[in-house]
Amino acid sequence: MSEAAQDGKEEKDNFKSLFLTILWALFIAFFLRVFIFQPFTIPSESMEPNLIRGDYIITSKYSVGYGKYAADPLPFPVRNGRLLEREPKRGDVIVFKPKDIKQHYIKRLVGVPGDRIQMIDGILYINNEPSPLVSTDLEGPKDAKDRGAMVKIETIAGRKGHFTFDDVVNHPNDNTGIYIVPDGHYFMIGDNRDNSGDSRFLQPQGIGFVPAENIVGKAEFILLSARDEFSIIRPWTWNNVRGDRFFKGIR
């Protein structure tokens, strides 16, 4: 074999090896995204103070099973329920797609099928039992009137407490009727109780009950958090990263 022919064969083999490496890398990335983890960015204030705008979170899919949006934007072959379904628990922070809405949402799951959910004077009742709510000396960011939201600690179903915001005393959202969660659905609510369009309201003000197959994953931890105009490919924006929110657990 001539030297030129040998060089051509080596070049072809190198190209083939590179192509297979890229193909395997894409397959592994796709597999991890569909079946294991998926990142999301928090775009709003509805889950403050626990999740804030600019948080980059990691959700686990294996912890809840695989619904029809597991491979979004590609279709996943599930119409009802979830493949390898694991029931999420009250108090879990869940990423999902509301019915007939294209965007992903993130809220706290407070009601499972059969539960009776109601808000009375700003306190969450589950099956006629109040979820303990304790005031703190903390205060949220101040608004234009130099008023900050009250920070409280709520405990759901005996789990470790989490913070909530109470922005307005006697807000219309503080008192609701009774919601009975239907089979195959869940009740979701935001931790920023006075500024969250959630299962307390029907569309377009809220999202209503969330079908089980629309659940995407359980929020596990904050990978990092950044203020506006941050981009990983623009080093001059890295100073916008919040140094106190790296690898922070979500509860």
N, C-alpha and C positions, 0 to 999 in steps of 0.2 A: 504494500500500500504506500502510495506516495506521501510525502510530508504534507502536501496541501490537502489530500483526502483525509489524512489522520487529523489535521486541525479542524476540518469540517465536521468530522464525526464527534470530536470532543465538544465543539461548539453546540452541536445538536443535542448531545447528551446533557450538557450544562443547562441548555434551555428547557429540556424536558424535566430535569431535576428541579429547576426553579419554578416551573409551572405546577408541578405536583406539590411542592412546598406551599405555594400560594393557595392552591386548591384545598389542601389539608387545613391550612390556617383559617380559611374562610369557613370550612365545614365545622371546625372546632368552635369558632366564634359564634356561628349560627346555632350550633347545638347548645352552647352555654346560655345564649340569649333566650332561646325558646324553652329550654327545660330546667335551667338552673337559676340564673340571675338576670335581672334587667335593670339598667340605670334609668332614673327619671330626674327631672329638674322641677323644683317647686316654683310655680309661677305666681302664686297669690298669697294672701294673708289668712286664708280660712282655717289653717291649722296652727296659727300662732297661739301660744309662744313656743310650742314644741318644734314646729317646722316653720322656717321663715323663707321668704322669697330669696331665691338664689342658692338654696340647699341642693346639693347633688346627692340623691339617695340611691341605695341599692335595695331592690326587692327580691325576695326568693319566690320562685314559682312552685318548686317541689313541695313547699310547706302547705300549699292549698290545693294542689292538683292543677289540671290544665283545661281551661275553658276555651271558648271559640276565639278568644283574642290572644291566646298564648303566643302565637307567631305573628301577631299584627305587625305590618299591614297585610301579610299573607294569611289566607284563611286556614284555620285549624279544623280538622274533621270532627268537631263536636258541636251538636246543635242544642242539646239540653244537658244541664248539669256540667260536671267536670270529670275528665279522665283521671283516674287514680285520686279521686276526690278525698281531701282531708278537710274536715269542717273547721273553718276559722272560729275563733273564740271571741266572746264579748271583750272589748277593750283593745283588740288588734287594730293596728293602723293598716289600712288596705288600699291598694291601687286597683282601680276598676274603670270600666266604661259604662256610664249610665245608658239606659235604653234609649236608642235613637239619637245619641249624641256621639260625635266622632272623637272628642277630646278625652284624654285620660283624666280621672279625678283621683284625689286621695282624701280619705276621711277616716274617722274612727268608727269601727263597727260596734254598735251598742245593742242591736236587736237581732236575734236569730228567729227562724220560723216558729210561729206560735206565741212569741213574746208580745206583751202589751207595753207600749212605750208612750210616755207622756212627760211633758215639761210642766212643772208647777212652781211658780215663783223662782224660776231660774235653776231649779233642781231637777235632775234627770231621774225619772221613775221607771224602773224596769219590773214588770209584773207586780205593780203596786208597792214596790219597795224602793225607797229613795236611795240614790247613790250618794254616799257621804261627800260633802263639799265643805272644805275648810278654807277660810280666808287667810291670806298672808299679808305681810307688810310690803311685799313687792308691788311694783307698779309698771305697767307697760309703757311703750313709747307715747309721748304726749302729742295731742292733736293741736289744731290751730287755736283752740281755746285753752291751751296749757293744761289739758286734762288727760291723764293716763288711764288706761284700762286697769281694772282691778284684777290681780292675779290670784287664782284660787287653786286648791289641790282637790281633784276629784278621784274617787276610788270606785271602780266598776267591778262588780262580781268578785270582790275580795282580792283583786290584783294590786300590784304596786301602784301608788297614786301617780297621776300625771297632772300637769298644769293646764288650766283653762283661762281664757280671757273673759271678763264680764265688762263690756264696754259702756253699757248704758243701764242704769237701774230702772226696773220696770219696763224693759224693752218689750215690744209686742211679741218677740220670739220667746220670751220667758214663760209664757203660758200657752199650752196647746190642748187640743183634744186628745183622745186616746187613739193610738195607731196599733192595729193588730197585724203583725208581720205575717204575710201569707206564706204558704209552702213554697220552697224553692227560691226564696228572696231573703234579703237582709236589709236592716235599717242602719243607715250611715249618718254621722253627724260630725260637724267641724268643731275643733277645740276652741276656736274663736267664735263663741256661741252667737253673738249679735251680728256677726259679719260672715255668715256662711250659708250658701244656698245648698241645702242638703235634703235628706229624706223627710224633713218636716214639711216640705213644700212640694207641690207638683210643678212640673215644667210650665213656663220657663223660669219661674222664680227659684225652683229647686230641682230635685232629681227623682223624687218619689222613692219607692222601694227598688232595690238593686237586685236583678236576677242573678242566681248563683253562677250561671255560665259566663257572666260578664266580669267576674273577678279575674284580675290579672296576676296579682301577687301580694305578698305581705311585706310591708316596709320593715327592713331589718336595722339599717344604720345609715348615718350621714357620712358619705365618703369625704366630702369637703363642702365648703360654702363660700360664695363669692358675691360681692356687690355687682352692680350693673357694669356692663362693658368688659366683662372678663372673658377671655378666650385662652384655651390651653396652647394654641398655636401662635399667640401673640405675647411674648414674654414681658413686654412693657405693661401688660395689664395684670400681671401676677400679684402686684401689691394690693389688688382688690380682694384677695382671698382673706377670709376671716380666720385668724389663727387659732381660735378657741373652739372650732367645730370640726376638726379632723377626726374621722373614725369615731363619731359620737353615736352611741346607741339610741334607739327610738323606743320610747315606752308610752 
